[in-house]
């Protein structure tokens, strides 16, 4: 059995699968991979903001820096947007 799955250049390890058993929490890698699956499968398209991007945005304490980064986040032609928060 493979120890990891490669989907569109992202890796999901066997140890990540164990996180789907209660009472565990999913890690950012599991959320990211799930988002990629959904982006490819949903119609009309949805846009998902990766948990790591959200985490980075929360570290910014300068409003101008936050606006600059947020303006660079691209949600192309998405009818719905999902942001994972911690």
N, C-alpha and C positions, 0 to 999 in steps of 0.2 A: 504494500500500500504506500502511496506517495506521502511524503511528510509535509508537502505544501501544495497549494493550488496557485497557479499563475493565471490571473485574469486581467487582460489588457495592461500587462506590465506590473501589476500589483500582486503581492504574495500574501497568502493566507495560510498560516501554519496549522498543523494538526492540533497543537496546543491551544490555538484560538478556538477550535471547534468545541473544546471542553468547556469554554465559557458559556455555551448555550445551555448547560445544565444548571438548574437552580442550586444554590442561591447566588450564583455568580453574576457579575455585571459584564456587559460586552465592552471590549476595548475599542479604541479609535480605529484600529485596523479592521475589526469586524464591521463597524458602522460604515467605514469608507467603502469596503467591498460590497456591502449590501446596497449602498447608495449607487454604486456603479451598475450593479445588476438592475436596479429599478430604473435608472436613467435609460438603459438600453431597452427596457421592456414596456415602459409606460407610454400610453398615448391618450390624450395629448401630453406633450413632454412636461416633465417636472424638473426643477433644478434643485440640487442638494448642495448645501455649503458644508464642506468637510469639517469634522470636529476640530482638527488641528488648526484650520483657518480661524474658526470661532475662538479657539484658545489664544491664538496669536492676537486677534483683535482685542481681546480682553486685557492684554498686557500693555496696550497703548494708552498712555495717559495724556497725550497732547491731542486736542480736538482736531487740529489741522492735519496731523499725521493720520488720525483715524479716518477723516474724510478722504484723504488721498488714497489710502488703502481700500476703503470701502468703495470708492468710485472705480477702482480697478477690478473689483469682483464682477465677473461677467455671468449674467443669467440670461443667456440667449434664448429668445422665443419660448420661454417657459411659461406655461399657464399657471403653475403653482411653484412655490418655493418652500423648501424645508431647511431649517437650521437646527443642527443638533447642539444642545447646550448641556453643560455639565452640572 
